[in-house]
Amino acid sequence: MIFVDTSALYSLLDRNDANHAEASRQWRRLLADDSHLVTSNYVLVETAALVQGRLGMDATRDFHESIAPLLAVHWVDNALHAQGVSAVLTANRRRLSLVDCVSFVVCRRLSIDRVFAFDPHFSEQGFLPPYNHGAAS
């Protein structure tokens, strides 16, 4: 299983994003490898809002119709939300979001150690990229 974060999804959709080419390359490889891609409903909401606000409705439609259906969604319940809130308050870091902290909990709960993300918070938490950097495609 590979967890998919907003940072990767946004990079995939924004052709002007610095990580777009790498996101596209990894996405194609993940799909070709028939990887089991997991995300949370919090990531879906965060991505949809970001894409709609920054890229517009065509990109939003592309996200909802072409990308989101390829992801298995882990739905955040009250207990998971509370764990995320506790983690973000304990970390006491302005730039570490509730969505990130919930994502970390989801990954640990599902024993996921690989993430498709460009957010450095994931590597800080010990998560690995889906493929080794520079590995042959």
Backbone bond lengths (Angstrom), bond angles and torsions (degrees), N, CA, C in turn:
res aa  C-N    CA-C-N  psi(-1)  N-CA   C-N-CA  omega(-1)  CA-C   N-CA-C  phi
1 M - - - 1.449 - - 1.527 109.39 -
2 I 1.310 114.29 144.48 1.461 121.60 177.71 1.524 107.36 -129.89
3 F 1.325 115.85 126.82 1.455 120.98 177.69 1.525 108.53 -82.79
4 V 1.330 116.63 137.61 1.455 122.28 -179.49 1.528 109.24 -111.99
5 D 1.324 115.75 124.39 1.466 122.60 -176.41 1.528 111.66 -101.93
6 T 1.311 115.05 160.68 1.464 122.60 175.99 1.522 111.70 -53.13
7 S 1.316 117.67 -41.49 1.464 120.55 -176.74 1.524 111.63 -58.81
8 A 1.307 118.10 -37.07 1.465 121.54 178.12 1.523 110.76 -75.65
9 L 1.324 116.85 -43.05 1.458 120.48 -179.35 1.522 110.98 -62.47
10 Y 1.314 116.67 -43.42 1.461 120.26 179.10 1.531 110.49 -64.41
11 S 1.316 116.95 -44.84 1.469 120.60 179.06 1.520 111.21 -60.49
12 L 1.292 116.10 -35.74 1.461 121.45 178.81 1.535 111.11 -63.78
13 L 1.314 117.14 -37.97 1.461 121.97 -175.49 1.524 114.50 -87.67
14 D 1.322 118.17 -25.68 1.469 121.89 -176.50 1.525 110.24 -97.95
15 R 1.308 115.87 102.64 1.475 120.89 -178.34 1.523 112.76 -62.00
16 N 1.331 117.90 -18.46 1.460 121.72 179.09 1.529 113.12 -93.25
17 D 1.313 117.33 -3.82 1.468 121.64 -179.76 1.527 109.79 -70.06
18 A 1.317 116.54 140.71 1.467 121.31 -178.81 1.526 112.66 -58.77
19 N 1.325 117.96 -27.09 1.467 121.79 -178.48 1.527 113.54 -99.53
20 H 1.339 117.56 8.47 1.465 120.07 -174.63 1.535 113.16 -58.56
21 A 1.307 117.69 -48.17 1.473 120.06 -177.06 1.529 110.90 -61.88
22 E 1.325 116.82 -44.33 1.466 120.57 179.24 1.527 110.77 -67.37
23 A 1.321 116.84 -40.14 1.475 120.19 178.05 1.522 110.30 -61.67
24 S 1.305 117.01 -43.92 1.470 120.83 179.77 1.522 111.11 -63.97
25 R 1.323 116.30 -42.55 1.469 120.48 179.35 1.523 110.39 -62.09
26 Q 1.339 117.22 -47.88 1.464 120.62 -179.22 1.527 111.42 -66.34
27 W 1.329 117.67 -39.88 1.462 121.48 179.92 1.530 110.42 -60.33
28 R 1.330 116.10 -47.49 1.471 119.47 178.86 1.528 110.65 -59.66
29 R 1.306 116.46 -40.69 1.464 120.21 -179.97 1.532 111.20 -67.97
30 L 1.319 116.85 -42.95 1.469 120.18 178.04 1.521 110.89 -59.29
31 L 1.325 116.17 -42.61 1.461 119.78 179.25 1.522 110.95 -68.61
32 A 1.321 117.95 -41.92 1.469 121.71 179.26 1.528 110.91 -63.31
33 D 1.333 116.76 -35.52 1.465 121.78 179.27 1.529 112.03 -79.78
34 D 1.322 117.34 -1.20 1.460 123.16 -177.78 1.533 110.97 54.81
35 S 1.334 115.12 41.81 1.463 121.27 -179.55 1.527 110.73 -65.54
36 H 1.327 115.71 145.41 1.462 121.38 175.40 1.526 106.28 -84.52
37 L 1.322 116.59 105.18 1.463 123.12 -174.73 1.517 110.14 -98.18
38 V 1.326 115.66 126.19 1.461 122.48 -175.06 1.522 109.26 -122.89
39 T 1.301 116.39 143.00 1.454 121.94 172.07 1.517 107.80 -145.53
40 S 1.318 116.91 -177.13 1.464 120.40 176.13 1.521 109.28 -114.14
41 N 1.314 115.85 162.10 1.460 118.69 175.29 1.527 110.89 -64.13
42 Y 1.333 118.16 -26.98 1.463 120.38 176.34 1.527 110.45 -64.60
43 V 1.323 117.62 -41.35 1.462 121.49 177.82 1.525 109.81 -64.59
44 L 1.321 117.34 -41.06 1.465 119.95 178.56 1.522 111.35 -60.96
45 V 1.323 117.49 -44.47 1.465 121.33 179.97 1.526 110.28 -65.79
46 E 1.322 116.90 -45.32 1.461 120.98 179.94 1.533 110.68 -60.90
47 T 1.328 116.45 -45.11 1.462 120.73 -179.43 1.522 111.09 -64.88
48 A 1.321 116.98 -46.13 1.463 120.50 -179.55 1.529 111.13 -58.73
49 A 1.310 117.26 -44.25 1.463 120.91 -179.70 1.530 110.93 -65.16
50 L 1.314 116.89 -44.21 1.462 121.80 -179.85 1.530 111.12 -63.81
51 V 1.311 116.65 -47.25 1.465 121.42 -178.92 1.533 110.55 -64.67
52 Q 1.313 117.26 -45.52 1.459 119.86 -179.89 1.531 111.25 -61.59
53 G 1.327 116.36 -44.35 1.461 120.57 -178.15 1.521 114.02 -69.70
54 R 1.310 116.68 -37.07 1.471 119.89 -175.49 1.524 114.67 -97.55
55 L 1.327 117.32 -33.77 1.466 120.40 -171.72 1.525 113.92 -112.75
56 G 1.316 117.88 -16.58 1.451 120.59 176.16 1.520 114.27 96.73
57 M 1.308 113.63 -176.01 1.461 120.43 -171.49 1.530 114.27 -74.94
58 D 1.321 119.07 -31.88 1.472 119.48 177.77 1.529 110.20 -62.29
59 A 1.317 116.49 -44.64 1.467 120.46 178.62 1.531 110.35 -67.47
60 T 1.324 116.86 -36.81 1.464 120.99 178.10 1.530 110.27 -62.99
61 R 1.320 116.05 -43.91 1.469 120.89 177.62 1.529 110.24 -62.45
62 D 1.328 116.73 -44.56 1.467 121.08 178.65 1.527 110.48 -58.84
63 F 1.330 116.47 -43.46 1.459 120.78 178.74 1.531 111.18 -60.22
64 H 1.329 115.97 -50.97 1.472 120.10 -175.84 1.528 113.20 -69.51
65 E 1.323 117.16 -33.06 1.463 120.01 -174.54 1.525 114.21 -94.76
66 S 1.336 117.85 -29.82 1.464 120.22 -173.09 1.522 115.38 -111.43
67 I 1.314 116.83 -26.69 1.468 119.60 -175.10 1.525 112.01 -107.25
68 A 1.320 117.51 -54.36 1.469 120.93 -176.69 1.532 113.53 -54.00
69 P 1.345 119.44 -38.75 1.472 118.37 -179.89 1.543 114.04 -64.34
70 L 1.317 117.74 -14.74 1.470 121.40 -179.85 1.531 112.55 -87.65
71 L 1.323 116.25 -1.65 1.462 121.59 -175.89 1.524 111.01 -108.73
72 A 1.325 115.69 133.73 1.465 120.34 170.42 1.524 106.67 -78.97
73 V 1.319 116.72 129.39 1.462 120.78 -174.73 1.522 110.62 -102.68
74 H 1.328 115.31 124.43 1.459 121.64 172.60 1.527 105.82 -94.24
75 W 1.340 115.90 115.63 1.459 120.87 -175.26 1.520 110.53 -83.05
76 V 1.320 115.72 131.45 1.460 122.37 -178.77 1.521 109.21 -79.64
77 D 1.328 114.51 123.78 1.463 120.33 176.20 1.530 109.47 -101.29
78 N 1.323 116.48 -177.79 1.469 120.61 -178.14 1.519 112.53 -58.72
79 A 1.327 116.82 -43.86 1.467 120.30 -177.88 1.529 111.36 -65.18
80 L 1.310 116.83 -43.00 1.465 120.87 179.69 1.528 110.56 -66.03
81 H 1.311 116.42 -41.59 1.464 120.60 176.87 1.536 109.92 -59.81
82 A 1.320 117.02 -45.23 1.466 121.22 179.89 1.527 111.33 -62.19
83 Q 1.328 117.74 -39.35 1.463 120.63 176.92 1.523 110.56 -63.27
84 G 1.321 116.73 -40.93 1.462 120.80 177.98 1.511 112.21 -64.22
85 V 1.328 116.72 -43.96 1.463 120.84 177.66 1.522 110.18 -61.08
86 S 1.319 117.04 -45.01 1.459 120.99 178.59 1.526 110.99 -59.45
87 A 1.324 116.53 -43.33 1.473 120.80 -179.13 1.520 111.59 -65.21
88 V 1.325 117.55 -42.78 1.464 119.46 -178.67 1.530 110.91 -68.74
89 L 1.332 117.19 -37.57 1.466 119.59 178.13 1.528 111.62 -70.37
90 T 1.323 116.57 -38.09 1.468 120.83 178.41 1.528 110.63 -66.15
91 A 1.333 117.02 -41.16 1.464 121.24 -179.64 1.529 110.96 -65.15
92 N 1.342 116.44 -33.53 1.455 121.19 176.13 1.533 112.54 54.69
93 R 1.339 114.83 42.23 1.471 121.26 -179.34 1.522 108.82 -120.53
94 R 1.291 116.45 120.87 1.462 121.57 -175.80 1.528 113.03 -57.77
95 R 1.294 118.89 -37.06 1.465 122.24 -174.89 1.536 113.93 -91.58
96 L 1.302 118.23 2.32 1.463 121.96 175.67 1.524 107.73 -97.30
97 S 1.335 116.25 113.90 1.461 119.88 -170.89 1.526 113.29 -87.35
98 L 1.325 114.43 163.17 1.455 121.46 173.71 1.521 109.80 -60.92
99 V 1.324 117.80 -40.68 1.468 120.71 179.28 1.528 110.09 -60.82
100 D 1.330 117.51 -42.67 1.467 119.96 177.23 1.525 110.73 -60.61
101 C 1.314 116.67 -48.58 1.471 119.82 -177.70 1.522 111.73 -63.11
102 V 1.317 117.95 -39.73 1.463 120.48 175.44 1.525 109.51 -63.64
103 S 1.322 117.14 -40.00 1.466 120.79 178.50 1.529 111.24 -60.54
104 F 1.318 117.25 -41.65 1.467 120.58 178.69 1.531 110.18 -61.90
105 V 1.323 116.03 -42.81 1.467 120.38 179.62 1.527 110.30 -64.24
106 V 1.326 117.09 -42.96 1.466 120.89 178.33 1.522 109.80 -59.67
107 C 1.320 116.74 -47.36 1.466 120.09 -179.83 1.519 111.50 -58.91
108 R 1.308 116.77 -45.04 1.470 119.70 -179.39 1.521 110.97 -67.58
109 R 1.310 116.47 -40.52 1.463 121.14 -179.61 1.532 110.96 -62.47
110 L 1.341 116.59 -36.52 1.462 121.22 -178.07 1.532 113.07 -97.19
111 S 1.333 116.24 8.06 1.481 122.59 -178.99 1.530 111.87 55.92
112 I 1.317 115.69 43.76 1.465 121.98 176.97 1.526 107.93 -97.42
113 D 1.327 116.31 126.61 1.468 119.13 178.38 1.526 112.79 -114.10
114 R 1.330 117.06 -5.71 1.468 121.28 -179.23 1.527 109.59 -115.05
115 V 1.334 114.80 135.53 1.460 119.92 -178.98 1.523 110.35 -132.90
116 F 1.313 115.25 142.49 1.455 122.72 171.73 1.518 104.80 -95.33
117 A 1.334 115.94 98.87 1.457 121.85 -173.88 1.524 109.79 -157.69
118 F 1.314 115.06 154.00 1.464 121.31 172.08 1.517 110.82 -116.12
119 D 1.304 116.90 7.11 1.459 124.08 178.26 1.527 107.87 -84.59
120 P 1.339 117.85 119.10 1.471 120.62 -177.60 1.524 114.59 -63.85
121 H 1.324 117.75 -15.35 1.461 119.73 178.57 1.532 111.75 -60.94
122 F 1.325 117.59 -30.34 1.465 120.37 179.73 1.522 111.30 -67.71
123 S 1.326 117.48 -44.03 1.474 119.03 178.38 1.522 110.50 -68.81
124 E 1.343 117.75 -33.75 1.467 120.86 175.58 1.527 110.82 -59.65
125 Q 1.323 116.60 -31.55 1.463 122.29 -179.46 1.527 112.47 -87.50
126 G 1.336 116.67 1.46 1.454 120.42 175.93 1.519 115.34 93.91
127 F 1.330 117.52 6.05 1.459 120.02 178.85 1.529 110.12 -82.00
128 L 1.314 116.14 149.09 1.454 123.12 -175.73 1.524 110.61 -106.49
129 P 1.343 116.61 155.55 1.468 118.77 174.54 1.524 110.09 -69.93
130 P 1.337 117.55 163.35 1.464 119.68 -178.28 1.519 112.44 -62.91
131 Y 1.321 116.45 -32.33 1.470 122.19 179.87 1.518 108.10 -133.55
132 N 1.310 115.66 152.12 1.461 118.94 175.28 1.516 109.01 -64.20
133 H 1.324 116.34 136.86 1.461 121.19 -179.86 1.523 109.97 -57.60
134 G 1.311 115.19 130.46 1.458 119.63 178.13 1.516 114.54 84.20
135 A 1.334 117.80 0.27 1.466 120.22 179.85 1.519 109.85 -66.78
136 A 1.282 116.06 149.81 1.461 120.72 -179.99 1.519 110.44 -64.83
137 S 1.330 114.99 141.90 1.469 119.30 179.57 1.494 111.78 -81.56
